[in-house]
């Protein structure tokens, strides 16, 4: 894990780009820190990249089962 400090808030895209530029290692994962998406999916994605010989892996939520009602409501309001 690496830490990058900015002099001010440059936005998510700039932070993501800076992180990718400074990243080292065979695999790099990008995930929001709010844990809205389950981190355990990273293991399946790493397996797909390493053993199935894919160049990249991505995930898309197909169901919101079990999500708190307020989060579902806010998601709908935000999209509109």
PDB file of N, CA, C and O in Angstrom, chain B, residues numbered from 101:
ATOM      1  N   UNK B 101       0.854  -1.163   0.000  1.00  0.00           N
ATOM      2  CA  UNK B 101       0.000   0.000   0.000  1.00  0.00           C
ATOM      3  C   UNK B 101       0.901   1.226   0.000  1.00  0.00           C
ATOM      4  O   UNK B 101       1.941   1.261   0.656  1.00  0.00           O
ATOM      5  N   UNK B 102       0.473   2.219  -0.748  1.00  0.00           N
ATOM      6  CA  UNK B 102       1.243   3.469  -0.820  1.00  0.00           C
ATOM      7  C   UNK B 102       0.334   4.638  -0.461  1.00  0.00           C
ATOM      8  O   UNK B 102      -0.883   4.564  -0.635  1.00  0.00           O
ATOM      9  N   UNK B 103       0.918   5.692   0.029  1.00  0.00           N
ATOM     10  CA  UNK B 103       0.187   6.889   0.435  1.00  0.00           C
ATOM     11  C   UNK B 103       0.669   8.064  -0.406  1.00  0.00           C
ATOM     12  O   UNK B 103       1.872   8.289  -0.540  1.00  0.00           O
ATOM     13  N   UNK B 104      -0.276   8.811  -0.973  1.00  0.00           N
ATOM     14  CA  UNK B 104       0.048  10.011  -1.750  1.00  0.00           C
ATOM     15  C   UNK B 104      -0.696  11.175  -1.112  1.00  0.00           C
ATOM     16  O   UNK B 104      -1.897  11.079  -0.861  1.00  0.00           O
ATOM     17  N   UNK B 105      -0.001  12.264  -0.851  1.00  0.00           N
ATOM     18  CA  UNK B 105      -0.607  13.434  -0.233  1.00  0.00           C
ATOM     19  C   UNK B 105      -0.662  14.570  -1.251  1.00  0.00           C
ATOM     20  O   UNK B 105       0.324  14.858  -1.930  1.00  0.00           O
ATOM     21  N   UNK B 106      -1.827  15.212  -1.347  1.00  0.00           N
ATOM     22  CA  UNK B 106      -2.008  16.355  -2.248  1.00  0.00           C
ATOM     23  C   UNK B 106      -2.018  17.656  -1.453  1.00  0.00           C
ATOM     24  O   UNK B 106      -2.362  17.664  -0.271  1.00  0.00           O
ATOM     25  N   UNK B 107      -1.641  18.750  -2.100  1.00  0.00           N
ATOM     26  CA  UNK B 107      -1.647  20.047  -1.441  1.00  0.00           C
ATOM     27  C   UNK B 107      -3.066  20.593  -1.277  1.00  0.00           C
ATOM     28  O   UNK B 107      -3.315  21.451  -0.430  1.00  0.00           O
ATOM     29  N   UNK B 108      -3.994  20.086  -2.096  1.00  0.00           N
ATOM     30  CA  UNK B 108      -5.411  20.463  -2.004  1.00  0.00           C
ATOM     31  C   UNK B 108      -6.230  19.388  -2.703  1.00  0.00           C
ATOM     32  O   UNK B 108      -5.665  18.424  -3.220  1.00  0.00           O
ATOM     33  N   UNK B 109      -7.543  19.535  -2.729  1.00  0.00           N
ATOM     34  CA  UNK B 109      -8.419  18.564  -3.369  1.00  0.00           C
ATOM     35  C   UNK B 109      -8.439  18.811  -4.881  1.00  0.00           C
ATOM     36  O   UNK B 109      -8.982  19.815  -5.343  1.00  0.00           O
ATOM     37  N   UNK B 110      -7.850  17.900  -5.639  1.00  0.00           N
ATOM     38  CA  UNK B 110      -7.833  18.016  -7.096  1.00  0.00           C
ATOM     39  C   UNK B 110      -8.922  17.189  -7.752  1.00  0.00           C
ATOM     40  O   UNK B 110      -9.078  17.249  -8.972  1.00  0.00           O
ATOM     41  N   UNK B 111      -9.673  16.428  -6.994  1.00  0.00           N
ATOM     42  CA  UNK B 111     -10.756  15.625  -7.528  1.00  0.00           C
ATOM     43  C   UNK B 111     -10.395  14.153  -7.632  1.00  0.00           C
ATOM     44  O   UNK B 111      -9.227  13.770  -7.570  1.00  0.00           O
ATOM     45  N   UNK B 112     -11.433  13.340  -7.793  1.00  0.00           N
ATOM     46  CA  UNK B 112     -11.264  11.890  -7.818  1.00  0.00           C
ATOM     47  C   UNK B 112     -10.421  11.428  -8.999  1.00  0.00           C
ATOM     48  O   UNK B 112      -9.563  10.560  -8.844  1.00  0.00           O
ATOM     49  N   UNK B 113     -10.654  11.997 -10.175  1.00  0.00           N
ATOM     50  CA  UNK B 113      -9.937  11.558 -11.370  1.00  0.00           C
ATOM     51  C   UNK B 113      -8.443  11.833 -11.269  1.00  0.00           C
ATOM     52  O   UNK B 113      -7.631  10.990 -11.652  1.00  0.00           O
ATOM     53  N   UNK B 114      -8.076  12.985 -10.764  1.00  0.00           N
ATOM     54  CA  UNK B 114      -6.662  13.327 -10.601  1.00  0.00           C
ATOM     55  C   UNK B 114      -6.014  12.411  -9.567  1.00  0.00           C
ATOM     56  O   UNK B 114      -4.874  11.980  -9.742  1.00  0.00           O
ATOM     57  N   UNK B 115      -6.737  12.116  -8.497  1.00  0.00           N
ATOM     58  CA  UNK B 115      -6.206  11.230  -7.463  1.00  0.00           C
ATOM     59  C   UNK B 115      -6.035   9.814  -7.998  1.00  0.00           C
ATOM     60  O   UNK B 115      -5.039   9.152  -7.706  1.00  0.00           O
ATOM     61  N   UNK B 116      -6.998   9.354  -8.774  1.00  0.00           N
ATOM     62  CA  UNK B 116      -6.912   8.026  -9.367  1.00  0.00           C
ATOM     63  C   UNK B 116      -5.730   7.936 -10.331  1.00  0.00           C
ATOM     64  O   UNK B 116      -4.982   6.959 -10.317  1.00  0.00           O
ATOM     65  N   UNK B 117      -5.572   8.944 -11.153  1.00  0.00           N
ATOM     66  CA  UNK B 117      -4.452   8.979 -12.097  1.00  0.00           C
ATOM     67  C   UNK B 117      -3.105   8.988 -11.366  1.00  0.00           C
ATOM     68  O   UNK B 117      -2.182   8.270 -11.751  1.00  0.00           O
ATOM     69  N   UNK B 118      -3.000   9.792 -10.324  1.00  0.00           N
ATOM     70  CA  UNK B 118      -1.759   9.850  -9.543  1.00  0.00           C
ATOM     71  C   UNK B 118      -1.467   8.494  -8.906  1.00  0.00           C
ATOM     72  O   UNK B 118      -0.322   8.043  -8.884  1.00  0.00           O
ATOM     73  N   UNK B 119      -2.503   7.855  -8.394  1.00  0.00           N
ATOM     74  CA  UNK B 119      -2.320   6.539  -7.788  1.00  0.00           C
ATOM     75  C   UNK B 119      -1.860   5.507  -8.794  1.00  0.00           C
ATOM     76  O   UNK B 119      -0.983   4.698  -8.493  1.00  0.00           O
ATOM     77  N   UNK B 120      -2.437   5.521  -9.984  1.00  0.00           N
ATOM     78  CA  UNK B 120      -2.039   4.568 -11.017  1.00  0.00           C
ATOM     79  C   UNK B 120      -0.607   4.830 -11.485  1.00  0.00           C
ATOM     80  O   UNK B 120       0.131   3.895 -11.794  1.00  0.00           O
ATOM     81  N   UNK B 121      -0.221   6.095 -11.535  1.00  0.00           N
ATOM     82  CA  UNK B 121       1.145   6.436 -11.951  1.00  0.00           C
ATOM     83  C   UNK B 121       2.180   5.958 -10.925  1.00  0.00           C
ATOM     84  O   UNK B 121       3.288   5.573 -11.300  1.00  0.00           O
ATOM     85  N   UNK B 122       1.835   5.981  -9.661  1.00  0.00           N
ATOM     86  CA  UNK B 122       2.765   5.604  -8.599  1.00  0.00           C
ATOM     87  C   UNK B 122       2.677   4.122  -8.213  1.00  0.00           C
ATOM     88  O   UNK B 122       3.500   3.637  -7.436  1.00  0.00           O
ATOM     89  N   UNK B 123       1.699   3.413  -8.742  1.00  0.00           N
ATOM     90  CA  UNK B 123       1.486   2.015  -8.366  1.00  0.00           C
ATOM     91  C   UNK B 123       2.623   1.133  -8.850  1.00  0.00           C
ATOM     92  O   UNK B 123       3.199   1.354  -9.915  1.00  0.00           O
ATOM     93  N   UNK B 124       2.929   0.128  -8.039  1.00  0.00           N
ATOM     94  CA  UNK B 124       3.941  -0.861  -8.388  1.00  0.00           C
ATOM     95  C   UNK B 124       3.356  -2.234  -8.118  1.00  0.00           C
ATOM     96  O   UNK B 124       2.530  -2.393  -7.220  1.00  0.00           O
ATOM     97  N   UNK B 125       3.771  -3.211  -8.877  1.00  0.00           N
ATOM     98  CA  UNK B 125       3.299  -4.568  -8.643  1.00  0.00           C
ATOM     99  C   UNK B 125       2.772  -5.195  -9.916  1.00  0.00           C
ATOM    100  O   UNK B 125       2.668  -4.538 -10.952  1.00  0.00           O
ATOM    101  N   UNK B 126       2.442  -6.461  -9.828  1.00  0.00           N
ATOM    102  CA  UNK B 126       1.947  -7.194 -10.985  1.00  0.00           C
ATOM    103  C   UNK B 126       0.479  -6.912 -11.263  1.00  0.00           C
ATOM    104  O   UNK B 126       0.059  -6.907 -12.420  1.00  0.00           O
ATOM    105  N   UNK B 127      -0.303  -6.679 -10.220  1.00  0.00           N
ATOM    106  CA  UNK B 127      -1.728  -6.389 -10.360  1.00  0.00           C
ATOM    107  C   UNK B 127      -2.060  -5.115  -9.610  1.00  0.00           C
ATOM    108  O   UNK B 127      -1.526  -4.857  -8.532  1.00  0.00           O
ATOM    109  N   UNK B 128      -2.942  -4.324 -10.189  1.00  0.00           N
ATOM    110  CA  UNK B 128      -3.384  -3.074  -9.563  1.00  0.00           C
ATOM    111  C   UNK B 128      -4.900  -3.102  -9.509  1.00  0.00           C
ATOM    112  O   UNK B 128      -5.551  -3.376 -10.518  1.00  0.00           O
ATOM    113  N   UNK B 129      -5.470  -2.822  -8.344  1.00  0.00           N
ATOM    114  CA  UNK B 129      -6.919  -2.799  -8.170  1.00  0.00           C
ATOM    115  C   UNK B 129      -7.358  -1.393  -7.800  1.00  0.00           C
ATOM    116  O   UNK B 129      -6.689  -0.705  -7.029  1.00  0.00           O
ATOM    117  N   UNK B 130      -8.471  -0.977  -8.345  1.00  0.00           N
ATOM    118  CA  UNK B 130      -9.064   0.322  -8.030  1.00  0.00           C
ATOM    119  C   UNK B 130     -10.448   0.053  -7.443  1.00  0.00           C
ATOM    120  O   UNK B 130     -11.290  -0.583  -8.076  1.00  0.00           O
ATOM    121  N   UNK B 131     -10.670   0.547  -6.221  1.00  0.00           N
ATOM    122  CA  UNK B 131     -11.951   0.329  -5.555  1.00  0.00           C
ATOM    123  C   UNK B 131     -12.235   1.514  -4.650  1.00  0.00           C
ATOM    124  O   UNK B 131     -11.333   2.001  -3.969  1.00  0.00           O
ATOM    125  N   UNK B 132     -13.476   1.986  -4.632  1.00  0.00           N
ATOM    126  CA  UNK B 132     -13.850   3.077  -3.744  1.00  0.00           C
ATOM    127  C   UNK B 132     -13.696   2.643  -2.290  1.00  0.00           C
ATOM    128  O   UNK B 132     -13.927   1.481  -1.955  1.00  0.00           O
ATOM    129  N   UNK B 133     -13.312   3.563  -1.447  1.00  0.00           N
ATOM    130  CA  UNK B 133     -13.025   3.259  -0.043  1.00  0.00           C
ATOM    131  C   UNK B 133     -14.273   3.114   0.813  1.00  0.00           C
ATOM    132  O   UNK B 133     -14.170   2.713   1.972  1.00  0.00           O
ATOM    133  N   UNK B 134     -15.452   3.429   0.276  1.00  0.00           N
ATOM    134  CA  UNK B 134     -16.668   3.349   1.090  1.00  0.00           C
ATOM    135  C   UNK B 134     -17.184   1.918   1.253  1.00  0.00           C
ATOM    136  O   UNK B 134     -18.186   1.701   1.934  1.00  0.00           O
ATOM    137  N   UNK B 135     -16.517   0.949   0.644  1.00  0.00           N
ATOM    138  CA  UNK B 135     -16.867  -0.469   0.718  1.00  0.00           C
ATOM    139  C   UNK B 135     -18.291  -0.752   0.262  1.00  0.00           C
ATOM    140  O   UNK B 135     -18.906  -1.719   0.714  1.00  0.00           O
ATOM    141  N   UNK B 136     -18.821   0.079  -0.626  1.00  0.00           N
ATOM    142  CA  UNK B 136     -20.138  -0.169  -1.188  1.00  0.00           C
ATOM    143  C   UNK B 136     -20.101  -1.434  -2.047  1.00  0.00           C
ATOM    144  O   UNK B 136     -21.098  -2.149  -2.152  1.00  0.00           O
ATOM    145  N   UNK B 137     -18.969  -1.700  -2.649  1.00  0.00           N
ATOM    146  CA  UNK B 137     -18.787  -2.917  -3.422  1.00  0.00           C
ATOM    147  C   UNK B 137     -17.964  -3.893  -2.583  1.00  0.00           C
ATOM    148  O   UNK B 137     -17.007  -3.482  -1.926  1.00  0.00           O
ATOM    149  N   UNK B 138     -18.320  -5.177  -2.594  1.00  0.00           N
ATOM    150  CA  UNK B 138     -17.649  -6.138  -1.721  1.00  0.00           C
ATOM    151  C   UNK B 138     -16.193  -6.397  -2.112  1.00  0.00           C
ATOM    152  O   UNK B 138     -15.925  -6.808  -3.241  1.00  0.00           O
ATOM    153  N   UNK B 139     -15.249  -6.161  -1.194  1.00  0.00           N
ATOM    154  CA  UNK B 139     -13.834  -6.372  -1.489  1.00  0.00           C
ATOM    155  C   UNK B 139     -13.485  -7.825  -1.816  1.00  0.00           C
ATOM    156  O   UNK B 139     -12.484  -8.083  -2.485  1.00  0.00           O
ATOM    157  N   UNK B 140     -14.307  -8.784  -1.349  1.00  0.00           N
ATOM    158  CA  UNK B 140     -13.995 -10.188  -1.621  1.00  0.00           C
ATOM    159  C   UNK B 140     -14.064 -10.522  -3.112  1.00  0.00           C
ATOM    160  O   UNK B 140     -13.553 -11.562  -3.528  1.00  0.00           O
ATOM    161  N   UNK B 141     -14.685  -9.662  -3.925  1.00  0.00           N
ATOM    162  CA  UNK B 141     -14.697  -9.879  -5.372  1.00  0.00           C
ATOM    163  C   UNK B 141     -13.299  -9.732  -5.972  1.00  0.00           C
ATOM    164  O   UNK B 141     -13.026 -10.255  -7.053  1.00  0.00           O
ATOM    165  N   UNK B 142     -12.422  -9.027  -5.276  1.00  0.00           N
ATOM    166  CA  UNK B 142     -11.059  -8.852  -5.776  1.00  0.00           C
ATOM    167  C   UNK B 142     -10.354 -10.185  -5.962  1.00  0.00           C
ATOM    168  O   UNK B 142      -9.574 -10.346  -6.901  1.00  0.00           O
ATOM    169  N   UNK B 143     -10.616 -11.142  -5.082  1.00  0.00           N
ATOM    170  CA  UNK B 143      -9.983 -12.451  -5.196  1.00  0.00           C
ATOM    171  C   UNK B 143     -10.385 -13.154  -6.493  1.00  0.00           C
ATOM    172  O   UNK B 143      -9.538 -13.710  -7.192  1.00  0.00           O
ATOM    173  N   UNK B 144     -11.689 -13.127  -6.811  1.00  0.00           N
ATOM    174  CA  UNK B 144     -12.155 -13.735  -8.062  1.00  0.00           C
ATOM    175  C   UNK B 144     -11.587 -13.013  -9.277  1.00  0.00           C
ATOM    176  O   UNK B 144     -11.235 -13.642 -10.275  1.00  0.00           O
ATOM    177  N   UNK B 145     -11.501 -11.696  -9.187  1.00  0.00           N
ATOM    178  CA  UNK B 145     -10.976 -10.910 -10.310  1.00  0.00           C
ATOM    179  C   UNK B 145      -9.487 -11.192 -10.522  1.00  0.00           C
ATOM    180  O   UNK B 145      -9.028 -11.303 -11.659  1.00  0.00           O
ATOM    181  N   UNK B 146      -8.735 -11.308  -9.422  1.00  0.00           N
ATOM    182  CA  UNK B 146      -7.306 -11.629  -9.530  1.00  0.00           C
ATOM    183  C   UNK B 146      -7.118 -13.011 -10.135  1.00  0.00           C
ATOM    184  O   UNK B 146      -6.236 -13.210 -10.970  1.00  0.00           O
ATOM    185  N   UNK B 147      -7.936 -13.961  -9.721  1.00  0.00           N
ATOM    186  CA  UNK B 147      -7.863 -15.317 -10.276  1.00  0.00           C
ATOM    187  C   UNK B 147      -8.136 -15.293 -11.772  1.00  0.00           C
ATOM    188  O   UNK B 147      -7.444 -15.964 -12.537  1.00  0.00           O
ATOM    189  N   UNK B 148      -9.127 -14.536 -12.194  1.00  0.00           N
ATOM    190  CA  UNK B 148      -9.447 -14.453 -13.619  1.00  0.00           C
ATOM    191  C   UNK B 148      -8.284 -13.876 -14.417  1.00  0.00           C
ATOM    192  O   UNK B 148      -7.968 -14.363 -15.503  1.00  0.00           O
ATOM    193  N   UNK B 149      -7.659 -12.853 -13.887  1.00  0.00           N
ATOM    194  CA  UNK B 149      -6.546 -12.217 -14.600  1.00  0.00           C
ATOM    195  C   UNK B 149      -5.330 -13.150 -14.642  1.00  0.00           C
ATOM    196  O   UNK B 149      -4.688 -13.293 -15.683  1.00  0.00           O
ATOM    197  N   UNK B 150      -5.020 -13.777 -13.518  1.00  0.00           N
ATOM    198  CA  UNK B 150      -3.815 -14.605 -13.443  1.00  0.00           C
ATOM    199  C   UNK B 150      -3.959 -15.961 -14.122  1.00  0.00           C
ATOM    200  O   UNK B 150      -3.063 -16.376 -14.857  1.00  0.00           O
ATOM    201  N   UNK B 151      -5.064 -16.655 -13.893  1.00  0.00           N
ATOM    202  CA  UNK B 151      -5.196 -18.028 -14.368  1.00  0.00           C
ATOM    203  C   UNK B 151      -5.959 -18.158 -15.685  1.00  0.00           C
ATOM    204  O   UNK B 151      -5.699 -19.073 -16.466  1.00  0.00           O
ATOM    205  N   UNK B 152      -6.893 -17.253 -15.931  1.00  0.00           N
ATOM    206  CA  UNK B 152      -7.655 -17.296 -17.187  1.00  0.00           C
ATOM    207  C   UNK B 152      -6.976 -16.473 -18.271  1.00  0.00           C
ATOM    208  O   UNK B 152      -7.407 -16.448 -19.423  1.00  0.00           O
ATOM    209  N   UNK B 153      -5.889 -15.792 -17.865  1.00  0.00           N
ATOM    210  CA  UNK B 153      -5.060 -15.018 -18.788  1.00  0.00           C
ATOM    211  C   UNK B 153      -5.802 -13.846 -19.435  1.00  0.00           C
ATOM    212  O   UNK B 153      -5.602 -13.554 -20.614  1.00  0.00           O
ATOM    213  N   UNK B 154      -6.652 -13.185 -18.666  1.00  0.00           N
ATOM    214  CA  UNK B 154      -7.282 -11.947 -19.117  1.00  0.00           C
ATOM    215  C   UNK B 154      -6.337 -10.785 -18.856  1.00  0.00           C
ATOM    216  O   UNK B 154      -5.479 -10.868 -17.976  1.00  0.00           O
ATOM    217  N   UNK B 155      -6.486  -9.703 -19.612  1.00  0.00           N
ATOM    218  CA  UNK B 155      -5.678  -8.508 -19.398  1.00  0.00           C
ATOM    219  C   UNK B 155      -6.223  -7.662 -18.251  1.00  0.00           C
ATOM    220  O   UNK B 155      -5.467  -6.984 -17.554  1.00  0.00           O
ATOM    221  N   UNK B 156      -7.540  -7.707 -18.061  1.00  0.00           N
ATOM    222  CA  UNK B 156      -8.182  -6.884 -17.033  1.00  0.00           C
ATOM    223  C   UNK B 156      -9.475  -7.565 -16.588  1.00  0.00           C
ATOM    224  O   UNK B 156      -9.998  -8.438 -17.280  1.00  0.00           O
ATOM    225  N   UNK B 157      -9.977  -7.160 -15.440  1.00  0.00           N
ATOM    226  CA  UNK B 157     -11.248  -7.668 -14.932  1.00  0.00           C
ATOM    227  C   UNK B 157     -12.029  -6.500 -14.357  1.00  0.00           C
ATOM    228  O   UNK B 157     -11.450  -5.583 -13.776  1.00  0.00           O
ATOM    229  N   UNK B 158     -13.342  -6.536 -14.519  1.00  0.00           N
ATOM    230  CA  UNK B 158     -14.225  -5.500 -13.987  1.00  0.00           C
ATOM    231  C   UNK B 158     -15.478  -6.169 -13.446  1.00  0.00           C
ATOM    232  O   UNK B 158     -15.792  -7.301 -13.817  1.00  0.00           O
ATOM    233  N   UNK B 159     -16.182  -5.484 -12.586  1.00  0.00           N
ATOM    234  CA  UNK B 159     -17.410  -6.026 -12.011  1.00  0.00           C
ATOM    235  C   UNK B 159     -18.523  -4.999 -12.137  1.00  0.00           C
ATOM    236  O   UNK B 159     -18.289  -3.791 -12.090  1.00  0.00           O
ATOM    237  N   UNK B 160     -19.727  -5.501 -12.296  1.00  0.00           N
ATOM    238  CA  UNK B 160     -20.917  -4.652 -12.373  1.00  0.00           C
ATOM    239  C   UNK B 160     -21.998  -5.291 -11.511  1.00  0.00           C
ATOM    240  O   UNK B 160     -22.289  -6.478 -11.660  1.00  0.00           O
ATOM    241  N   UNK B 161     -22.579  -4.532 -10.633  1.00  0.00           N
ATOM    242  CA  UNK B 161     -23.605  -5.055  -9.731  1.00  0.00           C
ATOM    243  C   UNK B 161     -24.863  -5.394 -10.533  1.00  0.00           C
ATOM    244  O   UNK B 161     -25.381  -4.560 -11.276  1.00  0.00           O
ATOM    245  N   UNK B 162     -25.347  -6.627 -10.370  1.00  0.00           N
ATOM    246  CA  UNK B 162     -26.544  -7.064 -11.094  1.00  0.00           C
ATOM    247  C   UNK B 162     -27.786  -7.049 -10.217  1.00  0.00           C
ATOM    248  O   UNK B 162     -28.904  -7.104 -10.730  1.00  0.00           O
ATOM    249  N   UNK B 163     -27.609  -6.976  -8.907  1.00  0.00           N
ATOM    250  CA  UNK B 163     -28.739  -6.981  -7.991  1.00  0.00           C
ATOM    251  C   UNK B 163     -28.414  -6.110  -6.784  1.00  0.00           C
ATOM    252  O   UNK B 163     -27.257  -6.004  -6.379  1.00  0.00           O
ATOM    253  N   UNK B 164     -29.422  -5.500  -6.224  1.00  0.00           N
ATOM    254  CA  UNK B 164     -29.247  -4.673  -5.026  1.00  0.00           C
ATOM    255  C   UNK B 164     -29.933  -5.327  -3.826  1.00  0.00           C
ATOM    256  O   UNK B 164     -30.294  -4.649  -2.864  1.00  0.00           O
ATOM    257  N   UNK B 165     -30.109  -6.637  -3.890  1.00  0.00           N
ATOM    258  CA  UNK B 165     -30.742  -7.384  -2.802  1.00  0.00           C
ATOM    259  C   UNK B 165     -29.963  -7.202  -1.506  1.00  0.00           C
ATOM    260  O   UNK B 165     -28.740  -7.335  -1.478  1.00  0.00           O
ATOM    261  N   UNK B 166     -30.677  -6.900  -0.449  1.00  0.00           N
ATOM    262  CA  UNK B 166     -30.051  -6.737   0.853  1.00  0.00           C
ATOM    263  C   UNK B 166     -29.535  -5.336   1.121  1.00  0.00           C
ATOM    264  O   UNK B 166     -29.057  -5.057   2.221  1.00  0.00           O
ATOM    265  N   UNK B 167     -29.622  -4.446   0.132  1.00  0.00           N
ATOM    266  CA  UNK B 167     -29.150  -3.079   0.316  1.00  0.00           C
ATOM    267  C   UNK B 167     -30.151  -2.306   1.180  1.00  0.00           C
ATOM    268  O   UNK B 167     -31.358  -2.476   1.010  1.00  0.00           O
ATOM    269  N   UNK B 168     -29.680  -1.468   2.094  1.00  0.00           N
ATOM    270  CA  UNK B 168     -30.605  -0.668   2.911  1.00  0.00           C
ATOM    271  C   UNK B 168     -31.519   0.197   2.033  1.00  0.00           C
ATOM    272  O   UNK B 168     -31.095   0.701   0.993  1.00  0.00           O
ATOM    273  N   UNK B 169     -32.754   0.359   2.455  1.00  0.00           N
ATOM    274  CA  UNK B 169     -33.755   1.104   1.689  1.00  0.00           C
ATOM    275  C   UNK B 169     -33.289   2.531   1.406  1.00  0.00           C
ATOM    276  O   UNK B 169     -33.494   3.036   0.302  1.00  0.00           O
ATOM    277  N   UNK B 170     -32.671   3.181   2.377  1.00  0.00           N
ATOM    278  CA  UNK B 170     -32.232   4.570   2.187  1.00  0.00           C
ATOM    279  C   UNK B 170     -31.184   4.665   1.083  1.00  0.00           C
ATOM    280  O   UNK B 170     -31.196   5.618   0.304  1.00  0.00           O
ATOM    281  N   UNK B 171     -30.278   3.690   1.005  1.00  0.00           N
ATOM    282  CA  UNK B 171     -29.250   3.710  -0.040  1.00  0.00           C
ATOM    283  C   UNK B 171     -29.889   3.531  -1.418  1.00  0.00           C
ATOM    284  O   UNK B 171     -29.498   4.204  -2.371  1.00  0.00           O
ATOM    285  N   UNK B 172     -30.870   2.628  -1.530  1.00  0.00           N
ATOM    286  CA  UNK B 172     -31.564   2.434  -2.804  1.00  0.00           C
ATOM    287  C   UNK B 172     -32.296   3.715  -3.210  1.00  0.00           C
ATOM    288  O   UNK B 172     -32.268   4.116  -4.374  1.00  0.00           O
ATOM    289  N   UNK B 173     -32.951   4.349  -2.238  1.00  0.00           N
ATOM    290  CA  UNK B 173     -33.662   5.591  -2.507  1.00  0.00           C
ATOM    291  C   UNK B 173     -32.715   6.685  -2.989  1.00  0.00           C
ATOM    292  O   UNK B 173     -32.989   7.360  -3.981  1.00  0.00           O
ATOM    293  N   UNK B 174     -31.618   6.851  -2.292  1.00  0.00           N
ATOM    294  CA  UNK B 174     -30.657   7.893  -2.673  1.00  0.00           C
ATOM    295  C   UNK B 174     -30.029   7.619  -4.034  1.00  0.00           C
ATOM    296  O   UNK B 174     -29.749   8.556  -4.781  1.00  0.00           O
ATOM    297  N   UNK B 175     -29.805   6.352  -4.368  1.00  0.00           N
ATOM    298  CA  UNK B 175     -29.263   6.008  -5.667  1.00  0.00           C
ATOM    299  C   UNK B 175     -30.225   6.429  -6.771  1.00  0.00           C
ATOM    300  O   UNK B 175     -29.806   7.006  -7.775  1.00  0.00           O
ATOM    301  N   UNK B 176     -31.513   6.142  -6.590  1.00  0.00           N
ATOM    302  CA  UNK B 176     -32.519   6.527  -7.593  1.00  0.00           C
ATOM    303  C   UNK B 176     -32.611   8.046  -7.707  1.00  0.00           C
ATOM    304  O   UNK B 176     -32.670   8.574  -8.817  1.00  0.00           O
ATOM    305  N   UNK B 177     -32.624   8.751  -6.588  1.00  0.00           N
ATOM    306  CA  UNK B 177     -32.714  10.214  -6.605  1.00  0.00           C
ATOM    307  C   UNK B 177     -31.494  10.824  -7.277  1.00  0.00           C
ATOM    308  O   UNK B 177     -31.612  11.791  -8.030  1.00  0.00           O
ATOM    309  N   UNK B 178     -30.320  10.261  -7.006  1.00  0.00           N
ATOM    310  CA  UNK B 178     -29.079  10.796  -7.576  1.00  0.00           C
ATOM    311  C   UNK B 178     -29.034  10.610  -9.082  1.00  0.00           C
ATOM    312  O   UNK B 178     -28.562  11.495  -9.795  1.00  0.00           O
ATOM    313  N   UNK B 179     -29.517   9.474  -9.583  1.00  0.00           N
ATOM    314  CA  UNK B 179     -29.465   9.176 -11.016  1.00  0.00           C
ATOM    315  C   UNK B 179     -30.385  10.119 -11.795  1.00  0.00           C
ATOM    316  O   UNK B 179     -30.050  10.523 -12.908  1.00  0.00           O
ATOM    317  N   UNK B 180     -31.535  10.471 -11.226  1.00  0.00           N
ATOM    318  CA  UNK B 180     -32.489  11.347 -11.906  1.00  0.00           C
ATOM    319  C   UNK B 180     -31.995  12.732 -11.889  1.00  0.00           C
ATOM    320  O   UNK B 180     -32.655  13.630 -12.412  1.00  0.00           O
TER     321      UNK B 180
END
